[in-house]
Amino acid sequence: MRIVDAHFHIWLQADLPWLMGPMQPRIFGAYEPIRRDYPMTEYLADLAGTGVEKAVYVQANWPAERAEAEVAWVESVALETGWPHAIVAYADMTAQDVRPALDRLARYPRVRGIRQQFHWHETPLYRFAANPDLCRDPTVQKNIARLADYGWAFDLQVFASQMAGAAELARACPAVTFILQHAGMPEDLSAAGRESWRHGMTLLANEPNVTAKLSGFGTFIHRNDPLHIGWLMAETVSLFGAGRCLYGSNFPIEKLWTGYGALIGAHRQAAASLNEAEQRAIFYDTACRVYRL
């Protein structure tokens, strides 16, 4: 099966503040094994023999003022190695006018979208954004709507409690494709938590310009669990349809607890009950469409 990895990172340790200095708590737990350079050569070795033909690099939280430098470096890696095939960059959508930043990023031919992480949680460890309602901010909505002028998507990262606002954002920007990160990051796996996540996912699935990324499923459980992946894939595909779902590895984060072969194997096992066209959509066609590969 041909596969696109629609969510991975490479990095240089010196460029990531959370990898430097004292160890800081992270959602995905202790990260000593990845507290180092993760170059393209290692990523390609990790996915060797898995059927992955193309990959999308998603911004890795370099300092905000170095967002263009991150893209320039990844472009240089692509020129040297042929990978990645697309880049999701960072830009601050809370700026009064994001267009100057977008114009700078547009000079790099592999840029296909923007990610700014909007996820906010009552638990400080899970909190990234400054407040929970960025999706409803008029300036944010205005700036994200401008991505349509560049033909770019927006990688949307929110928790279940924020999904109603995220659906409003998608509705306010009908010409922009939104790619929901990690299938909405269900962190509360109680019956009530799953129902809250399912309700929010239904709101997002009702917006035709929202696509769900099947990635990062080990983030909160810190393991590669085929049953967990199977539940998440089945629920998400039932809401969005396979044509609006796409696979991503979230490597090297998931490398903390599994290998690439085992990870893609668990995802393929979860999709085994789907027909050939649906599997092809999840693992190849949807990513090629939304990221213009």
C-alpha angles and dihedrals in degrees: 000000000000111000137193117200099215097185127040139125137216120188152173112232093223091061098054116075093199090059093051130072124005118001111266125201113261134189091246095052131234110005107185093127092060097037090111142060114311103195130188091254090062093045091052090049090051094055097039112134096011098105096249108150102169138022140198118215114216120202114269102209102265111174107296093242089058097054093116092046089056091054092045090053094048090048089053090052090050092051090051100043108017090243138139107036097199138017132215105203135193126252129161108249091187091068115110090245119009095186098095089056092046091049090055092049092047089070088075111079098209096059109115103162152346133256124196112167111235098174115133127175137179087238106078093214090061095044122106109150124069093240137005098244106059090122089065095047109116092217091051091049091049093050096046091049087059090065087080089069088061096041090242133143128222120233102217120205117185141136125242093265089060098046096096089059090044090055089052089052092052090049091051091053105043094162093057124083112225120205111201109220120233093351091288097310102261101206098164107068096178117114090259092046093051091049092051090050092047091051092051092045089053090055091052094044088056088065107081094208094061121095125185124229114214097213144110094037092150094055098102101024095044096220143080101255115178092196092053091046090048092052093047094046094047093049095045096046091048089057102037103024122236091273089067097045130083137181126242130174101209087213134203090024091063088048086077089078109012147023125252094248093053091046097051089041091058091049093048090048089052090053096045094103092057121091123257095262092050092049091048090052094052097044101034125352102056094050091047090052102045095040094037095234 
